[in-house]
Amino acid sequence: MERVVITGMGLISPLGNTVEQFWSRLTAGESGISEITSFDTSHFKSKIAAEVRDFDPEGRFGRKEARRMDRFTQFALAAAEDAWAHSGLQRDQIDKERLAVYVGSGVGGIHTLMEQGDVLRTRGPERVSPTLIPMLISNMAAATISIKLGALGPTLSPVTACSIGNTAIGEAFRLIRYGGADCVIAGGSEAAVSEISLASFGNATSLSTCNDEPERASRPFDGKRDGFVIGEGGAIVILESLSHALRRNAVIHGEVIGYGASSDAYHMVATHPEGIGAYQAMKLALREAGIKPEEVDVISAHATSTIIGDRSETLAIKKLFGEAAYRIPVTANKSMTGHTLGAAGGLEAIALIQSLSSGIIPPTINQETPDEVCDLDYVPNIARKGELKIGISNSFGFGGHNAVIALSKYENR
């Protein structure tokens, strides 16, 4: 079986649109959450989000091309282009039939749908854009990347809600591991900061209403958490077989060593209160990686800042890791990025790769009030240095989808 390494990373995020800026702000404990500026929130319960700033799609792609892509596809393509450039790959270095794209989105082109819905109601059916459907469907991010980069291998758009990024990376890992591709462009993208999303999540009482202090609203594991903060972005990694990466003398940033997936089989939107599915996915990822629980040096938690979700993940960690759970640092990036839904797994994978290579664990900010169940080491408020070799990243989604990837620092062995 092939070893699978990470050779490129790219992202568009609430903390910046380069890996360097994202990582700098993440380790500094800076929040990307603020009052929503893209629409009027005066009639909404929650008025805050982690929005992408300083992203100019027309400047990047040209006006004509940008207008043919929904915002989620724009994020995905920009992140993929940056990841491709970061990897140093050249078109003539790769067999395009063995270049795949595994990129998903949970909501897809919701901005286009809402815009064209207004056109239908106000101007009639003859004025609805013929590009509505190709801009709306969630596979279009993967398709656009495939077209742009000439990837002729498998193109897959997993839809596993908020675990999409990890599902994409995990399935891409296996495709390469078992010889189905030399290289996969993998990750997720989401642009769901919209009026209808905010209304629906708000009416479900899922969102934080800490509107007066947006930067303090997302507080995973904290005793005063009151819901998640919606975010947006896109994050892509380039995965290659080790043999392919070595043949072209690529710079290797890390290695994917395991993947686990499971279902809660419990509820459409609620996490299993005992974290059964999360436990199973983590266990499977470690089993495939061939490592013991006590060998894990850091855990990147899903941790959205909901009461039940954070507790169930903590219980799952305790069940799998036993006493070691209390000495393994657990970090929650969403305390700063908000919950970027289908983009979350990709963003957190990049953060974990950066952690393993630098020996720095980003903090979980807004840790002020203890929770009797959430009593692990969440790296409160300040980044920490340590000897890091292996980490796992958790992603869980509506419907009970669970996906966990195990990453390691690259070693030439």
Stockholm file with secondary structure:
# STOCKHOLM 1.0

chainA/1-413         MERVVITGMGLISPLGNTVEQFWSRLTAGESGISEITSFDTSHFKSKIAAEVRDFDPEGRFGRKEARRMDRFTQFALAAAEDAWAHSGLQRDQIDKERLAVYVGSGVGGIHTLMEQGDVLRTRGPERVSPTLIPMLISNMAAATISIKLGALGPTLSPVTACSIGNTAIGEAFRLIRYGGADCVIAGGSEAAVSEISLASFGNATSLSTCNDEPERASRPFDGKRDGFVIGEGGAIVILESLSHALRRNAVIHGEVIGYGASSDAYHMVATHPEGIGAYQAMKLALREAGIKPEEVDVISAHATSTIIGDRSETLAIKKLFGEAAYRIPVTANKSMTGHTLGAAGGLEAIALIQSLSSGIIPPTINQETPDEVCDLDYVPNIARKGELKIGISNSFGFGGHNAVIALSKYENR
#=GR chainA/1-413 SS CCCEEEEEEEEEBTTBSSHHHHHHHHHTTCCCCEECCSSCCTTCSCCEEBCCCSCCHHHHHCHHHHTTSCHHHHHHHHHHHHHHHHHTCCGGGSCGGGEEEEEECSSCSHHHHHHHHHHHHHHCGGGSCTTHHHHHSTTHHHHHHHHHHTCCSCEECCCCGGGHHHHHHHHHHHHHHTTSCSEEEEEEEECCCSHHHHHHHHHTTCBCCCTTCGGGTCCTTCTTCCCBCBBCEEEEEEEEEHHHHHHTTCCCCEEEEEEEEEECCSCSSSCCTTCHHHHHHHHHHHHHHTCCGGGCCEEECCCCSCHHHHHHHHHHHHHHHGGGGGTSCEECTHHHHCBCGGGHHHHHHHHHHHHHHHTEECCBCCCCSCCSSCCSCCCBSSCEECCCCEEEEEEEETTTEEEEEEEECCCCC
#=GC SS_cons         CCCEEEEEEEEEBTTBSSHHHHHHHHHTTCCCCEECCSSCCTTCSCCEEBCCCSCCHHHHHCHHHHTTSCHHHHHHHHHHHHHHHHHTCCGGGSCGGGEEEEEECSSCSHHHHHHHHHHHHHHCGGGSCTTHHHHHSTTHHHHHHHHHHTCCSCEECCCCGGGHHHHHHHHHHHHHHTTSCSEEEEEEEECCCSHHHHHHHHHTTCBCCCTTCGGGTCCTTCTTCCCBCBBCEEEEEEEEEHHHHHHTTCCCCEEEEEEEEEECCSCSSSCCTTCHHHHHHHHHHHHHHTCCGGGCCEEECCCCSCHHHHHHHHHHHHHHHGGGGGTSCEECTHHHHCBCGGGHHHHHHHHHHHHHHHTEECCBCCCCSCCSSCCSCCCBSSCEECCCCEEEEEEEETTTEEEEEEEECCCCC
//
